[in-house]
Amino acid sequence: MISDELLALVCCPETRQRLARATPEVVSRLEARRVVGSLRNRGGLLIDAPIEAGLVREDGMLFFPIRSGIPLLVTDEAVSLSEP
């Protein structure tokens, strides 16, 4: 997981909003979408790697996955949370 110190330093690369750890409910909902093949990132690619953790933008609109302990803070890697 990401340390509190690192979390205090990172922000959304698009809007510079603060980021917070995603709740287990958000992670679970996204993982369920991935399993059925309906989870795409903002770059349009299907996500095939398991969703285990991530960061959510302050406005709650974007999720940035964390893989191998590293947050993927690239706009095209983000997942929209406004979709069902």
C-alpha positions as CSV (number, residue, x, y, z in Angstrom):
1,M,0.0,0.0,0.0
2,I,1.0,3.6,-0.3
3,S,2.5,5.4,2.7
4,D,0.9,8.4,4.4
5,E,4.0,10.5,3.5
6,L,3.7,9.6,-0.2
7,L,-0.1,10.1,-0.2
8,A,0.5,13.7,1.1
9,L,2.7,14.5,-1.8
10,V,0.8,13.1,-4.8
11,C,-2.1,14.7,-6.6
12,C,-4.2,14.2,-9.7
13,P,-2.0,14.8,-12.8
14,E,-5.0,16.4,-14.6
15,T,-6.5,18.7,-12.0
16,R,-4.0,18.7,-9.2
17,Q,-6.8,17.7,-6.8
18,R,-5.8,15.7,-3.7
19,L,-6.0,11.9,-3.8
20,A,-7.2,9.5,-1.1
21,R,-7.1,5.8,-0.7
22,A,-10.0,4.0,-2.4
23,T,-12.4,2.3,-0.1
24,P,-12.7,-1.5,-0.3
25,E,-16.2,-0.9,-1.8
26,V,-14.8,1.1,-4.7
27,V,-12.1,-1.4,-5.3
28,S,-14.6,-4.3,-5.2
29,R,-17.0,-2.6,-7.6
30,L,-14.2,-1.9,-10.1
31,E,-12.9,-5.5,-9.8
32,A,-16.4,-6.8,-10.5
33,R,-16.5,-4.7,-13.7
34,R,-13.0,-6.0,-14.7
35,V,-14.0,-9.6,-14.2
36,V,-17.0,-9.3,-16.6
37,G,-14.8,-7.4,-19.2
38,S,-16.4,-4.0,-18.9
39,L,-13.7,-2.0,-17.2
40,R,-11.7,0.4,-19.4
41,N,-9.3,3.1,-18.5
42,R,-9.5,6.6,-19.9
43,G,-7.1,5.6,-22.6
44,G,-9.8,3.2,-23.9
45,L,-8.0,0.0,-23.0
46,L,-9.6,-2.9,-21.3
47,I,-8.1,-3.5,-17.9
48,D,-7.0,-7.1,-17.4
49,A,-4.8,-6.8,-14.3
50,P,-6.7,-7.3,-11.0
51,I,-7.8,-4.2,-9.2
52,E,-6.4,-4.5,-5.7
53,A,-5.9,-0.9,-4.5
54,G,-6.0,2.6,-5.8
55,L,-6.4,6.3,-5.2
56,V,-9.5,8.3,-5.7
57,R,-9.5,12.0,-6.8
58,E,-11.0,14.4,-4.3
59,D,-14.1,15.0,-6.4
60,G,-14.7,11.2,-6.6
61,M,-14.6,11.1,-10.4
62,L,-11.4,9.2,-11.1
63,F,-9.6,6.2,-9.7
64,F,-5.9,5.7,-10.2
65,P,-4.8,2.1,-9.8
66,I,-1.9,1.0,-7.6
67,R,0.2,-1.8,-9.0
68,S,3.0,-3.4,-7.1
69,G,2.8,-0.6,-4.6
70,I,3.2,2.1,-7.2
71,P,0.3,4.5,-8.0
72,L,-0.2,4.9,-11.7
73,L,-0.7,8.6,-11.9
74,V,-1.2,8.9,-15.6
75,T,-4.5,10.3,-16.9
76,D,-4.9,7.5,-19.5
77,E,-4.5,4.9,-16.8
78,A,-7.2,6.3,-14.6
79,V,-10.7,4.8,-14.5
80,S,-13.8,6.9,-14.5
81,L,-16.0,6.4,-11.4
82,S,-19.0,8.1,-13.0
83,E,-19.9,4.9,-14.9
84,P,-22.1,2.3,-13.3
